[in-house]
Amino acid sequence: MSSESGSGPVRIGLVGCGGISRAHARGLRALGPEWAKVVLCCDLDPDRARLRAEELDAEAFTTDWDEVFDHPEIEAVDLCLPHHLHAEAAIAAAQAGKHILIEKPLARTLEEADRILNAVQRSGVLLMVAFVERFEADHQRAKELLDAGAIGRPMLVRVDHNQNLLLPPDSWIRSAELLGGGALASAGCHRLDLLRWWLGEVDSVFAWTLHEPSRMEGGDRSGSDVALPLGGDRELCDQLDVLRSTLAQTLLDRGHQGIAPQLRRTPASPERPGRNGTNRDRSARPVR
Ligand SMILES: NC(=O)c1ccc[n+]([C@@H]2O[C@H](COP(=O)([O-])OP(=O)(O)OC[C@H]3O[C@@H](n4cnc5c(N)ncnc54)[C@H](O)[C@@H]3O)[C@@H](O)[C@H]2O)c1
């Protein structure tokens, strides 16, 4: 995407300056001022908004997202908000004619998602959900292999996700209402998105969740078996299971209190490039 005028950086408003906005800020800085210019940073917490504005060399910060949506120079908004605010913010942004990058999941319910899509289609803006895992080198390679037929015809894929265990007691993420479900809906949707990207639409899903109320109301560990309408055999399932090893989150390194940092991830080997082709060691990355 380039700026509406076709030249100069895209002028952006960042709404929500909490945890994930740090990663967005890194990405925006990496793009550089010739591609992305952050005009306003917004958070209910003025300290967070000010900090992000300073980091991003933004023109100003605010605690009122209407200032972002009403700003005549802002072309696109980057929404890094709790899930219960996605629909309200995205609809307001679309109605104001702003292009939208929104954090996953798009919404808590199908009804909210439909309302967002209606607003976006009516105003003709672009909408992208930040399913970042599609851009990881391992996952892109898996897509190439699948498309090339390297494992034949896949039939069944299993994914699981274990939500961050070290949430403060008052975190919105603990609330099923604010989160829109449990671990599968919250961050497990990354895995479901990969499955749809790799394999196409699914025929049926069996999902389960483990529930530890002191951790998350909606279930903190979830999994699903996705059956594809194609049919296949057990051997192919096993091979696809190997592919998902890049995603595998074993239970052994996790306990009620958290994830042992030294066991979170094994560093990428030199043969296994990470995001953007660079080797990565994600051992210090918070797992969500
Ligand atoms: N892609 C990933 O791997 C990944 C990782 C973490 C979070 N996320 C997603 O990012 C989004 C935000 O999660 P987070 O972990 O950053 O949450 P967070 O709670 O750390 O940050 C949310 C921020 O929004 C602010 N906020 C709340 N209401 C607001 C309002 N009305 N106006 C302006 N600011 C407001 C809060 O003050 C807070 O700073 C969620 O959709 C989450 O699922 C994605």
The ligand as a Gaussian input file, in Angstrom:
#p B3LYP/6-31G(d) Opt

LIG

0 1
 N       -0.319000     -11.320000      16.655000
 C        0.006000     -11.692000      17.873000
 O        0.793000     -12.564000      18.028000
 C       -0.638000     -10.982000      19.042000
 C       -0.048000     -11.022000      20.289000
 C       -0.651000     -10.331000      21.336000
 C       -1.842000      -9.659000      21.128000
 N       -2.414000      -9.660000      19.899000
 C       -3.687000      -8.959000      19.663000
 O       -3.482000      -7.551000      19.809000
 C       -4.661000      -6.940000      20.337000
 C       -4.306000      -6.180000      21.587000
 O       -3.716000      -7.073000      22.517000
 P       -2.612000      -6.576000      23.564000
 O       -1.992000      -7.797000      24.095000
 O       -1.764000      -5.515000      22.965000
 O       -3.560000      -5.949000      24.684000
 P       -3.135000      -4.888000      25.803000
 O       -4.174000      -4.972000      26.851000
 O       -1.709000      -5.069000      26.186000
 O       -3.231000      -3.508000      25.017000
 C       -4.465000      -2.946000      24.640000
 C       -4.355000      -1.445000      24.807000
 O       -5.571000      -0.857000      24.350000
 C       -5.814000       0.250000      25.198000
 N       -7.221000       0.629000      25.124000
 C       -8.288000       0.035000      25.691000
 N       -9.412000       0.701000      25.387000
 C       -9.050000       1.738000      24.596000
 C       -9.760000       2.799000      23.957000
 N      -11.084000       2.931000      24.060000
 N       -9.047000       3.719000      23.254000
 C       -7.703000       3.624000      23.137000
 N       -6.976000       2.633000      23.730000
 C       -7.643000       1.711000      24.443000
 C       -5.416000      -0.240000      26.591000
 O       -5.202000       0.833000      27.488000
 C       -4.149000      -1.012000      26.267000
 O       -2.996000      -0.222000      26.364000
 C       -5.648000      -8.089000      20.541000
 O       -6.454000      -8.200000      19.399000
 C       -4.764000      -9.305000      20.661000
 O       -5.377000     -10.528000      20.308000
 C       -1.812000     -10.291000      18.843000

